[in-house]
Amino acid sequence: MRVIYPDALTDGIYSRLSNAFLIGMIIGMLLFGGVVDQLGRKTGAVATTLLLVLGIALSAGSSGRTETGMFWMLIISRGIAGVGAGGEYPVSGAGAAEATDENQSYRKHRGFYFAMLADLSASLGYIWAALVPLLLLLCVGQQVSKYEIVWRTSLALGLVPPLSIFWFRMRMAISTAYRKSSMRKQRVPYKLAFKRYWRSVLGCSATWFTYNYVSVPFGIFASTITSRVNPNDSLIKSLGWGVVINCFYIPGPFIGGYLSDKIGRRKTMALGFTLQALLGFIFGGANQQIQKIFPLYIVLYGLFLTLGEVGPGSTVVLTATESFPTSIRGQMMGFVSAWSKAGAAIGTQVFSAIIASWADQAKADQAAFLIGSSFALVGALIAWFVLPDMSTRLDDEDDAWKAYLAENGWEADWGDQVSRDPNGVKMDRIVS
């Protein structure tokens, strides 16, 4: 966009474009955490989808009397889309946890299901987001005059995923857990909640922050770093290498999901963080030697990203949903996930500064890997020593939470007997 809007796309506008979606996401996480707990999972799911569709449509069609006016519409539109995207975290996290608690078979494989739903879908999103502009650039023959078509079409294609699931969300049933253990349209005992769950809040927030602090920047800067290692490549080839590296995200959810069900969420997360840190330290220490063998560099860079998905990538959402009772699951999930966006934003700024500040490119890449690996090691320690092991049966924590509130004199009207399921659809009991 800097090529076709050199005067209008100032550093200030660029920063606002980047921050609008992020700020919108944080607002959506905190807002819809309350919505899904107080008004229901389906209400939140439908609302976030509508906001996401509205924001994307407005972004793709942004216009104005001047180029600056067009950018301001794009900024606002991205903020709206961000609210919808951020709301997906508590909506999808709470909904998926409760849907996989309906019987023992689902519960037994919840780790794998979550890795597919949360981590694999995000990994495919990274690849899709990098691949679409690349293919569109090739389709228009890399003509600068067609760049506006490329960016508008890239944004418009983002409508496909939310529109494809809208009908299913309209047909959502109320989960058994929510129907039995929600505190719909009631005051929430936040003081008691944080008193009981402070360790879960701290552990989930810190590990998710650390994961995004490392994973997001290394995904974003994949094509930038490879272009520095192989400076003779064209823009298209550098973008292509970035797509290849992002494909290494894909094996992680399959391995991590399997391990999560076999050895537990906490151990899987700690293992992935540790292996990622070890590989990163090797990569950082021998960076100059590895860069001389470009295919090896690509493979090791990709494996660094894979290990991040094996551990925290496959488990952060799951631990955040299982660590809290049904009545406050959405709100806690929203609060914890907001820290993940903070980690992504801070990590991106830090690694941007690292890459830009070193005159010696090899030293800059080395510093990036060593710092990223240090944070991964911190994440492993937090996962091992702070995160509690929780029962995979949601009823267990719901019952413990109800008893805790009763002991502290808090009365609540449990469950949702008002909301109605679509005709022919009802979930009213858990099959053990």
DRENTORGU-863897 format. One record per residue (C-alpha): residue number from 1; residue in three letters; x, y, z. Coordinates in Angstrom, 2 decimals. Each point is the difference from the previous one (the first is absolute). Layout:
BEGIN
    n  res     east    north       up
  NUM  ala        X        Y        Z
...
! end
This chain:
BEGIN
    n  res     east    north       up
    1  met     0.00     0.00     0.00
    2  arg     2.97     2.31     0.49
    3  val     0.70    -0.38    -3.71
    4  ile    -3.41     1.23    -1.16
    5  tyr    -0.68     2.43     2.87
    6  pro     3.47     1.47     0.72
    7  asp    -1.28     3.34     1.33
    8  ala    -3.15    -1.08     1.87
    9  leu     1.49    -3.06     1.72
   10  thr     2.10     1.86     2.55
   11  asp     1.64    -1.70     2.96
   12  gly    -2.85     1.24     2.19
   13  ile    -2.69    -1.47    -2.27
   14  tyr     1.94    -3.24    -0.31
   15  ser     0.23    -0.29     3.78
   16  arg    -3.74     0.66     0.38
   17  leu    -0.81    -2.63    -2.62
   18  ser     2.08    -2.54     1.91
   19  asn    -1.37     0.95     3.41
   20  ala    -3.68     0.33    -0.95
   21  phe    -0.53    -3.74    -0.44
   22  leu     2.02    -0.84     3.11
   23  ile    -1.86     2.46     2.21
   24  gly    -3.28    -1.21    -1.44
   25  met     0.94    -3.57     0.84
   26  ile     0.78     0.82     3.62
   27  ile    -3.33     1.84     0.32
   28  gly    -1.80    -2.96    -1.57
   29  met     1.67    -2.49     2.32
   30  leu    -0.98     1.88     3.14
   31  leu    -3.47     0.99    -1.25
   32  phe    -1.14    -3.35    -1.34
   33  gly     1.40    -1.89     2.98
   34  gly    -2.83     1.63     1.94
   35  val    -2.52    -0.42    -2.81
   36  val     0.42    -3.78    -0.31
   37  asp    -0.25    -0.49     3.77
   38  gln    -2.90     2.36     0.59
   39  leu    -2.04    -0.35    -3.20
   40  gly     1.03    -3.40    -1.33
   41  arg     2.53    -1.64    -2.31
   42  lys    -2.23     0.22    -3.07
   43  thr    -0.66     3.72     0.45
   44  gly     3.72     0.65     0.13
   45  ala     0.74    -2.27    -2.98
   46  val    -2.55     1.66    -2.28
   47  ala     1.01     3.54     1.07
   48  thr     3.73    -0.55    -0.55
   49  thr    -0.64    -1.48    -3.45
   50  leu    -2.13     2.99    -1.02
   51  leu     2.60     2.48     1.25
   52  leu     2.79    -1.84    -1.76
   53  val    -1.91    -0.06    -3.30
   54  leu    -0.91     3.69     0.32
   55  gly     3.56     1.04     0.78
   56  ile     1.55    -2.01    -2.83
   57  ala    -2.56     1.23    -2.54
   58  leu     0.56     3.62     0.99
   59  ser     3.78    -0.51    -0.11
   60  ala    -0.05    -1.42    -3.51
   61  gly    -2.28     2.80    -1.20
   62  ser     1.73     2.86     1.81
   63  ser    -0.18     3.29    -1.87
   64  gly     0.20     3.75     0.58
   65  arg     0.24     3.34    -1.71
   66  thr     3.74    -0.18     0.52
   67  glu     2.46    -2.85     0.48
   68  thr     0.39     1.02     3.64
   69  gly    -3.78    -0.17     0.42
   70  met     0.03    -3.50    -1.50
   71  phe     2.66    -1.06     2.51
   72  trp    -2.05     1.35     2.92
   73  met    -2.98    -2.07    -1.15
   74  leu     2.30    -2.99    -0.25
   75  ile     1.28     0.63     3.53
   76  ile    -3.52     0.13     1.46
   77  ser    -1.10    -3.03    -2.02
   78  arg     2.98    -2.03     1.20
   79  gly    -0.89     0.96     3.56
   80  ile    -3.53    -1.35    -0.48
   81  ala     1.35    -3.23    -1.50
   82  gly     2.43    -0.22     2.91
   83  val    -2.84     0.11     2.54
   84  gly    -1.66    -2.92    -1.79
   85  ala     3.24    -1.97    -0.30
   86  gly     0.89     0.61     3.64
   87  gly    -3.43    -1.11     1.11
   88  glu     0.63    -3.35    -1.66
   89  tyr     2.47    -0.96     2.73
   90  pro    -2.48    -0.24     2.91
   91  val    -2.85    -1.00    -2.32
   92  ser     1.79    -2.89    -1.70
   93  gly     2.09    -1.01     3.01
   94  ala    -2.93    -0.32     2.39
   95  gly    -2.28    -1.52    -2.60
   96  ala     2.50    -2.63    -1.15
   97  ala     0.92    -1.02     3.56
   98  glu    -3.64    -0.58     0.91
   99  ala    -0.86    -1.72    -3.28
  100  thr     2.82    -2.50     0.56
  101  asp    -1.25    -0.71     3.52
  102  glu    -3.28    -1.54    -1.11
  103  asn     1.33    -3.56     0.20
  104  gln     3.09    -1.93     1.05
  105  ser     1.13    -0.69    -3.57
  106  tyr     0.20     3.70    -0.87
  107  arg     1.54     0.85     3.36
  108  lys     2.69    -2.66    -0.38
  109  his     1.24     1.60    -3.22
  110  arg    -0.68     3.64     0.87
  111  gly     3.70     0.86    -0.22
  112  phe     0.17    -1.14    -3.62
  113  tyr    -3.32     1.62    -0.91
  114  phe     1.13     3.31     1.47
  115  ala     3.34    -0.17    -1.79
  116  met    -1.89    -0.41    -3.28
  117  leu    -2.64     2.65     0.72
  118  ala     2.19     2.68     1.58
  119  asp     3.59    -0.57    -1.07
  120  leu    -0.26    -1.64    -3.43
  121  ser    -2.61     2.51    -1.15
  122  ala     2.27     2.88     1.10
  123  ser     2.99    -1.61    -1.72
  124  leu    -1.95    -0.35    -3.23
  125  gly    -1.02     3.62     0.41
  126  tyr     3.65     1.08     0.10
  127  ile     0.66    -1.92    -3.20
  128  trp    -3.17     1.26    -1.69
  129  ala     0.79     3.60     0.93
  130  ala     3.50    -0.29    -1.51
  131  leu    -0.99    -2.06    -3.04
  132  val    -2.98     2.03    -1.25
  133  pro     1.88     3.26    -0.66
  134  leu     2.83    -1.98    -1.58
  135  leu    -2.35    -1.79    -2.43
  136  leu    -1.89     3.20    -0.78
  137  leu     3.27     1.80    -0.77
  138  leu     0.88    -2.79    -2.42
  139  cys    -3.50     0.17    -1.54
  140  val     0.36     3.70    -0.82
  141  gly     3.54    -0.44    -1.27
  142  gln     1.42     2.08     2.89
  143  gln    -1.28     3.15    -1.72
  144  val     0.07     2.95     2.38
  145  ser    -3.18     1.36    -1.58
  146  lys    -1.83    -3.14     1.22
  147  tyr     1.25     0.13     3.61
  148  glu    -3.25     1.57     1.21
  149  ile    -1.93    -2.99    -1.40
  150  val     2.39    -2.31     1.87
  151  trp    -0.44     1.53     3.45
  152  arg    -3.77     0.45    -0.30
  153  thr    -0.51    -3.55    -1.28
  154  ser     2.26    -1.40     2.72
  155  leu    -2.17     1.65     2.66
  156  ala    -3.27    -0.97    -1.67
  157  leu     0.98    -3.69    -0.09
  158  gly     0.12     0.17     3.79
  159  leu    -3.82    -0.06    -0.12
  160  val    -0.02    -3.65    -1.04
  161  pro     0.71    -1.65     3.40
  162  pro    -2.55     1.94     2.14
  163  leu    -2.74    -0.21    -2.61
  164  ser     0.55    -3.75    -0.43
  165  ile    -0.74    -0.69     3.70
  166  phe    -2.80     2.50     0.59
  167  trp    -2.86    -2.45    -0.67
  168  phe     1.49    -2.53     2.40
  169  arg     0.26     2.62     2.71
  170  met    -3.64     0.89    -0.46
  171  arg    -0.78    -3.68     0.66
  172  met     2.13    -0.25     3.16
  173  ala    -1.46    -1.83     2.99
  174  ile     0.50     0.99     3.62
  175  ser     2.74    -2.16     1.53
  176  thr    -0.85    -2.19     2.98
  177  ala     2.67     1.74     2.09
  178  tyr    -1.45     3.46    -0.68
  179  arg    -3.56    -1.14     0.54
  180  lys     0.95    -1.44     3.41
  181  ser     2.73     2.28     1.36
  182  ser    -0.21     3.48    -1.54
  183  met    -0.71     3.19     1.95
  184  arg    -2.03     1.63    -2.75
  185  lys    -0.82     3.69     0.50
  186  gln     1.36     0.04     3.56
  187  arg     2.70     1.80     1.93
  188  val     3.37    -1.73    -0.14
  189  pro     2.11    -0.44     3.18
  190  tyr     3.25     1.19    -1.59
  191  lys     1.83     0.35     3.31
  192  leu    -0.75    -3.60     0.94
  193  ala     0.80    -1.14    -3.55
  194  phe     3.48     1.53     0.02
  195  lys     0.60    -1.20     3.54
  196  arg    -0.69    -3.58    -1.04
  197  tyr     1.45     0.05    -3.51
  198  trp     2.92     2.44     0.25
  199  arg     2.51    -2.72    -0.80
  200  ser    -1.90    -1.09    -3.11
  201  val    -0.37     3.61    -1.13
  202  leu     3.71     0.68     0.51
  203  gly     1.17    -3.24    -1.63
  204  cys    -2.33     0.18    -3.00
  205  ser     0.65     3.72    -0.61
  206  ala     3.78    -0.30     0.31
  207  thr     0.37    -3.08    -2.22
  208  trp    -2.29     1.42    -2.70
  209  phe     1.83     3.34     0.14
  210  thr     3.35    -1.78    -0.36
  211  tyr    -1.20    -2.25    -2.82
  212  asn    -1.24     2.92    -2.10
  213  tyr     3.05     2.09     0.92
  214  val     2.13    -2.61    -1.78
  215  ser    -2.27    -1.61    -2.58
  216  val    -1.71     2.98    -1.63
  217  pro     3.12     2.07    -0.83
  218  phe     1.89    -2.99    -1.38
  219  gly    -2.99    -0.81    -2.22
  220  ile    -0.44     3.59    -1.17
  221  phe     3.68     0.57    -0.73
  222  ala     0.62    -3.34    -1.73
  223  ser     0.21     1.51    -3.49
  224  thr     1.98     3.00     1.32
  225  ile     2.65    -2.17     1.65
  226  thr     0.30    -2.37    -2.96
  227  ser     0.43     2.94    -2.37
  228  arg     2.90     1.20     2.18
  229  val     1.60    -3.45    -0.05
  230  asn    -0.49    -0.33    -3.78
  231  pro     0.04     3.65    -1.19
  232  asn     0.13    -0.85    -3.72
  233  asp    -3.55    -1.38     0.01
  234  ser    -2.86     2.02    -1.49
  235  leu    -2.90     1.30     2.10
  236  ile    -2.23    -2.81    -1.26
  237  lys     2.58    -2.65     0.86
  238  ser     0.53     1.46     3.49
  239  leu    -3.76    -0.01     0.60
  240  gly    -0.08    -3.57    -1.28
  241  trp     2.66    -1.08     2.48
  242  gly    -2.05     1.67     2.72
  243  val    -3.00    -2.13    -0.98
  244  val     2.16    -3.15     0.04
  245  ile     1.26     0.79     3.50
  246  asn    -3.54     0.67     1.25
  247  cys    -1.00    -3.46    -1.28
  248  phe     2.18    -1.42     2.77
  249  tyr    -2.66     1.14     2.45
  250  ile    -2.31    -2.77    -1.24
  251  pro     1.59    -3.17     1.51
  252  gly     0.09     1.59     3.46
  253  pro    -3.72    -0.21     0.82
  254  phe    -0.16    -3.69    -0.95
  255  ile     2.95    -0.91     2.23
  256  gly    -1.00     2.34     2.82
  257  gly    -3.63    -1.09    -0.05
  258  tyr     1.00    -3.64     0.29
  259  leu     2.45     0.67     2.84
  260  ser    -2.51     2.20     1.81
  261  asp    -2.37    -2.95     0.38
  262  lys     2.78    -2.45     0.84
  263  ile     2.22     1.82     2.50
  264  gly    -2.14     3.01     0.94
  265  arg    -0.27     3.66    -0.94
  266  arg     2.62     1.37     2.39
  267  lys     2.72    -2.52    -0.89
  268  thr    -0.65     0.39    -3.73
  269  met     0.31     3.77     0.25
  270  ala     3.20    -0.17     2.05
  271  leu     1.50    -2.59    -2.39
  272  gly    -0.73     2.09    -3.10
  273  phe     1.36     3.19     1.55
  274  thr     3.18    -1.82     1.12
  275  leu     0.71    -1.63    -3.36
  276  gln    -0.63     3.30    -1.79
  277  ala     2.42     1.77     2.34
  278  leu     2.70    -2.64    -0.51
  279  leu    -0.27     0.15    -3.79
  280  gly    -0.04     3.80     0.13
  281  phe     3.18     0.11     2.07
  282  ile     1.72    -2.33    -2.50
  283  phe    -1.33     2.09    -2.88
  284  gly     1.18     3.23     1.62
  285  gly     3.40    -1.35     0.95
  286  ala     0.80    -1.45    -3.43
  287  asn    -1.99     2.54    -2.03
  288  gln     2.80     1.09    -2.31
  289  gln     0.96    -3.58    -0.86
  290  ile    -3.63    -1.05    -0.57
  291  gln    -0.69     2.99    -2.28
  292  lys     2.61    -1.28    -2.43
  293  ile    -2.24    -3.01    -0.71
  294  phe    -3.27     1.68    -0.96
  295  pro    -2.24    -3.14    -0.18
  296  leu     1.20    -1.02     3.48
  297  tyr    -0.77     3.52     1.23
  298  ile    -3.57    -0.24    -1.32
  299  val    -0.59    -3.43     1.58
  300  leu     1.38     0.97     3.42
  301  tyr    -1.94     3.28    -0.01
  302  gly    -3.15    -1.97    -0.83
  303  leu     0.68    -2.56     2.75
  304  phe     0.40     2.86     2.48
  305  leu    -3.56     1.07    -0.86
  306  thr    -1.25    -3.61     0.06
  307  leu     1.19    -0.56     3.56
  308  gly    -1.82     3.13     1.11
  309  glu    -3.23    -1.53    -1.30
  310  val     0.73    -3.42     1.52
  311  gly     0.09     1.54     3.47
  312  pro    -1.74     3.29     0.76
  313  gly    -1.68     0.36    -3.38
  314  ser    -2.03    -3.15     0.54
  315  thr    -0.75     0.54     3.69
  316  val    -0.34     3.68     0.95
  317  val    -3.65     0.29    -1.04
  318  leu    -0.88    -3.35     1.53
  319  thr     1.62     0.74     3.37
  320  ala    -1.74     3.38     0.12
  321  thr    -3.42    -1.60    -0.53
  322  glu     0.44    -2.99     2.31
  323  ser     1.45     2.04     2.86
  324  phe    -3.23     1.85     0.81
  325  pro    -3.64    -0.91     0.75
  326  thr    -2.78     0.42    -2.53
  327  ser    -1.55     3.09     1.59
  328  ile     3.16     2.12    -0.46
  329  arg     1.78    -1.94    -2.76
  330  gly    -0.62     2.58    -2.71
  331  gln     1.09     2.97     2.12
  332  met     3.15    -1.69     1.23
  333  met     0.76    -1.22    -3.51
  334  gly    -0.42     3.54    -1.33
  335  phe     2.26     1.47     2.70
  336  val     2.72    -2.62    -0.51
  337  ser    -0.10     0.22    -3.81
  338  ala     0.37     3.79     0.15
  339  trp     3.46    -0.59     1.48
  340  ser     0.84    -2.10    -3.06
  341  lys    -0.58     3.00    -2.26
  342  ala     2.19     2.09     2.26
  343  gly     2.74    -2.60    -0.42
  344  ala    -0.40     0.06    -3.78
  345  ala     0.12     3.80    -0.16
  346  ile     2.99     0.37     2.33
  347  gly     1.89    -2.88    -1.61
  348  thr    -0.53     1.43    -3.49
  349  gln     1.29     3.41     1.09
  350  val     3.02    -1.51     1.77
  351  phe     1.02    -2.24    -2.89
  352  ser    -0.62     2.81    -2.51
  353  ala     2.46     2.14     1.95
  354  ile     2.51    -2.85     0.17
  355  ile    -0.12    -0.64    -3.74
  356  ala     0.25     3.71    -0.83
  357  ser     2.71     1.00     2.49
  358  trp     2.84    -2.36    -0.87
  359  ala     2.26     0.95    -2.89
  360  asp     1.17    -3.63    -0.19
  361  gln    -3.05    -1.95    -1.19
  362  ala     1.37    -3.32     1.21
  363  lys     0.46     1.44     3.50
  364  ala    -3.56     1.37    -0.06
  365  asp    -1.46    -3.40    -0.91
  366  gln     2.18    -1.65     2.65
  367  ala    -1.21     2.44     2.67
  368  ala    -3.63    -0.57    -1.02
  369  phe     0.28    -3.77     0.42
  370  leu     1.88     0.19     3.29
  371  ile    -2.51     2.45     1.52
  372  gly    -2.97    -1.97    -1.33
  373  ser     1.42    -3.23     1.39
  374  ser     0.54     1.58     3.41
  375  phe    -3.65     0.94     0.16
  376  ala    -0.98    -3.51    -1.10
  377  leu     2.02    -1.39     2.91
  378  val    -1.80     2.36     2.38
  379  gly    -3.29    -1.26    -1.44
  380  ala     1.02    -3.59     0.75
  381  leu     0.74     0.86     3.63
  382  ile    -3.33     1.79     0.42
  383  ala    -1.89    -2.90    -1.57
  384  trp     1.70    -2.55     2.25
  385  phe    -0.09     1.85     3.32
  386  val    -3.00     2.35    -0.21
  387  leu    -2.69    -1.62    -2.12
  388  pro    -2.22    -2.33     2.07
  389  asp    -1.16    -3.39    -1.24
  390  met    -3.79     0.16    -0.45
  391  ser    -2.62    -2.70    -0.40
  392  thr    -1.07    -0.53    -3.59
  393  arg    -3.59    -0.47     1.21
  394  leu    -1.48     3.50     0.14
  395  asp    -2.64    -1.02     2.53
  396  asp     2.72    -0.61     2.60
  397  glu     1.15     3.63     0.06
  398  asp    -3.58     1.28    -0.33
  399  asp    -0.98    -1.94     3.13
  400  ala     3.10     1.18     1.89
  401  trp    -0.72     3.64    -0.99
  402  lys    -3.62    -0.25     1.15
  403  ala     1.09    -1.45     3.34
  404  tyr     2.66     2.71     0.40
  405  leu    -2.53     2.77    -0.57
  406  ala    -2.46    -1.60     2.42
  407  glu     2.71    -0.19     2.66
  408  asn     0.64     3.72    -0.46
  409  gly    -3.67     0.94     0.22
  410  trp    -0.56     0.75    -3.71
  411  glu    -3.34    -1.11    -1.38
  412  ala    -0.64    -0.50    -3.69
  413  asp    -2.80    -1.19    -2.25
  414  trp     1.83    -2.70    -1.93
  415  gly    -0.67    -0.97    -3.57
  416  asp    -1.88     1.24    -3.05
  417  gln    -3.57    -1.26    -0.24
  418  val    -1.15     2.87    -2.22
  419  ser     1.92    -0.36    -3.27
  420  arg    -1.47    -2.34    -2.56
  421  asp     1.82    -2.27    -2.42
  422  pro    -0.86    -0.23    -3.72
  423  asn    -2.71    -2.52    -0.85
  424  gly     1.31    -3.54     0.10
  425  val     3.21     0.95     1.83
  426  lys     0.49    -0.34     3.75
  427  met     2.82    -0.83     2.36
  428  asp    -1.28    -0.49     3.52
  429  arg     2.23    -2.60     1.56
  430  ile     3.65    -1.08     0.10
  431  val     0.75    -3.57    -0.92
  432  ser     2.79    -1.24     2.27
! end
